[in-house]
């Protein structure tokens, strides 16, 4: 028999100190760069390297050129995702009472013999208290890692990708060892052990349009009974995780760029480097930059930014959209959009001037200094049929 914790994240209106060190769980709020309760402090000043091996550790992301409107001066996350992209506002995120899909999933889990506990977490500490149930025995080196044979399983009820990311961020904080305590049995291409699988229970129907949430991209079930079946009888499907040197993680992707009040894309400049490939050195204007683990930001309006993002291929796909002025045979000038792409293990974006708005897993922010992302192959997993 399994114990199943059905975790829902509450909004910042439900209790003081919402999830993410003062932000709201609903959007996957930001954390402080250092976390005294964690085994590791991964937020480091970027030294200019895009290689995980050189930075040792790292962990946030851009505002869509098509939708800006609001800005967040916090480099990490505000905790409030834009409704059009994130799949919900604070009213829908509020969880004073369990939503119908949560109750239905609990019933289905009970019917399969599980002991179910429904928990609403309104702070990082409350999330951590749930995650502690996934701990394995303390190792001889003093590290606490997940129990691979544990009888407790976790289901996260998500109103948007930012909520799922908030939980994954806390898992990383809990289990990633500090560089000085890196154990010999950790794979050379990883900075953390295999995180325990999570069940994903989407709280809202799948949405149409170009932006699909991560559950839709991964083909995960949305029906509570099928989610329960996956958790009890399914198998873990391992996926890549993007960490970054801002202290956060990315499950889907990040989109950097901005637009004016009329919706016209604004030009900005940054140096974008993927491993040893320089997509732009910062001397030319950009309209957008996509950093992708999956395909949520594969297109922008009618422009294809990413060709084949795969959340399980061990690589990050990056694209920049550059407006280029060309002359016709008659000497007339016109502007065409050039999309440059690269794939690799790590990417860095160094803004050359001002602040660059972004969306990262649907959560808004502004990039004011260099940010590096790198891939942790197969680091997290979802229960699937």
Protein Blocks (a to p, Z undefined) as FASTA:
>chain_A
ZZddddddddfklpghiahehiafklopaddfbdfkbmbdfbdcdehiabfklnopacdd
dddfklgoiacfbfkbnhiacfklnopafklmpcfbccfklmmmmmmmmmnopacddddd
fbfklmmmmmmmmpccddfkopacddfkbcbdcddddfbfklmmmmmmmmmmmmmccfkl
ccfklcfkbcbdcddddddddfbdcdedjbdcfklmnopafbfklmmmmmmmmccddddd
dddfeopacfkbcceddddfkopacdddddddehjbcfbgolaccfbdcddfblmlmpgh
jacfbfbdcfklopacdddddddddddfkopacddddddddddfbdcdddfbhjddddee
hiacddfbdcdddddehkbccddZZ
